[in-house]
């Protein structure tokens, strides 16, 4: 007797748009990280990538609270001795505003191959327009 194998169920991924204009960076990042991990679904499993795609727009106008604009540091290292570079948040916002949102969300994801797969489903844009209209994304409000 031959048993029929079940096909592995592929999770149905939805697309979400988060407008970061005037929103606090941490609140946007936590909302996006939960969606990328799939923790909002009843089928969430910690060792499977069940998350959805997330598009964050208006990343250039995200808000930082307190003195973070002047005090928060973003660090990169070239790999060479003495290759550490530090930049303040206001300089990062002027040069590459997408980086602030990407790093905040990336830090909230697992530090494994699974986290890398989740991070690839994140799209961040500095302005309000994005090329993902064909996916019919749902607009989400951040409280």
C-alpha positions in Angstrom: 0.0 0.0 0.0 1.4 3.4 -1.1 0.6 6.4 1.0 0.0 9.7 -0.7 2.3 12.4 0.5 1.0 15.7 1.7 2.2 18.7 -0.2 4.1 21.1 2.0 1.8 24.0 2.7 3.2 27.2 1.3 2.2 30.2 3.4 0.1 32.8 1.6 2.0 36.0 1.9 0.3 39.4 1.9 1.7 42.8 1.2 1.5 45.6 3.7 2.3 49.3 3.4 3.3 51.3 6.5 3.5 55.1 6.1 6.3 56.4 8.4 5.6 60.1 8.0 5.6 61.7 11.4 5.7 58.3 13.2 8.2 57.3 15.9 11.0 55.1 14.4 10.7 52.4 17.1 6.9 52.0 16.7 7.2 51.7 12.9 10.1 49.2 13.3 8.2 46.9 15.8 5.1 46.8 13.7 7.1 45.9 10.6 9.2 43.3 12.4 6.1 41.5 13.7 4.6 41.4 10.2 7.9 40.1 8.7 8.1 37.3 11.3 4.4 36.4 10.9 3.6 36.8 14.6 0.3 38.4 13.7 -1.0 35.1 12.2 -2.5 32.2 14.1 -0.2 29.8 12.2 3.0 31.5 13.5 5.8 29.0 14.2 9.2 30.2 15.5 11.3 28.0 13.2 9.4 28.8 10.0 9.2 31.9 7.8 5.5 32.6 7.9 5.7 36.4 7.5 4.4 38.8 5.0 6.0 41.4 2.8 6.3 44.9 4.2 6.8 48.2 2.3 7.7 51.2 4.4 7.2 54.6 2.7 8.2 58.1 3.7 11.2 56.9 5.7 12.9 60.3 5.3 10.3 61.9 7.6 10.3 59.3 10.4 10.5 60.9 13.9 13.1 60.4 16.6 12.2 61.2 20.2 14.3 63.0 22.8 17.9 64.0 21.9 18.4 61.0 19.5 18.8 63.2 16.5 22.0 64.6 18.0 23.2 61.7 20.2 22.3 58.5 18.4 25.3 57.0 16.5 25.3 54.7 13.5 28.5 52.7 13.2 30.1 50.9 10.2 33.4 49.1 10.0 35.5 48.6 6.9 37.2 45.5 8.2 40.6 47.2 8.4 42.4 48.2 11.5 41.1 51.5 12.7 38.2 51.3 10.1 35.4 52.2 12.5 33.2 55.1 11.3 30.5 56.8 13.3 27.8 59.2 12.1 25.1 61.0 14.0 21.5 60.3 13.2 20.9 63.8 11.6 23.8 63.1 9.1 22.5 59.6 8.3 19.0 61.1 7.7 20.4 63.7 5.3 22.7 61.2 3.4 20.7 58.0 3.4 17.3 58.2 5.3 16.4 54.6 4.4 19.3 53.2 6.5 17.7 54.4 9.8 14.5 52.4 9.2 16.3 49.4 7.8 18.7 49.1 10.7 15.9 49.6 13.3 13.9 46.8 11.8 16.9 44.5 11.1 17.9 44.7 14.8 14.5 43.3 15.8 14.6 40.2 13.6 16.4 36.9 14.5 20.1 36.8 13.9 20.0 33.6 11.8 19.4 32.5 8.2 15.7 32.7 9.0 16.1 36.3 9.9 17.9 37.0 6.7 15.0 35.5 4.7 12.6 37.7 6.7 14.7 40.8 6.1 14.6 40.2 2.3 10.8 40.7 2.4 11.3 44.3 3.6 11.2 47.2 1.1 12.0 50.8 2.4 11.5 54.0 0.4 12.4 57.5 1.4 9.4 59.1 -0.5 5.7 58.2 -0.7 5.8 56.4 -4.1 6.8 52.7 -4.4 6.8 50.2 -7.4 4.7 47.6 -5.6 1.2 48.7 -6.5 0.6 45.5 -8.6 0.8 43.4 -5.4 -2.2 45.3 -4.0 -0.7 46.0 -0.6 -2.9 46.8 2.4 -2.3 50.1 4.2 -1.6 49.8 7.9 -1.8 52.5 10.6 0.8 52.7 13.3 -0.7 53.6 16.6 
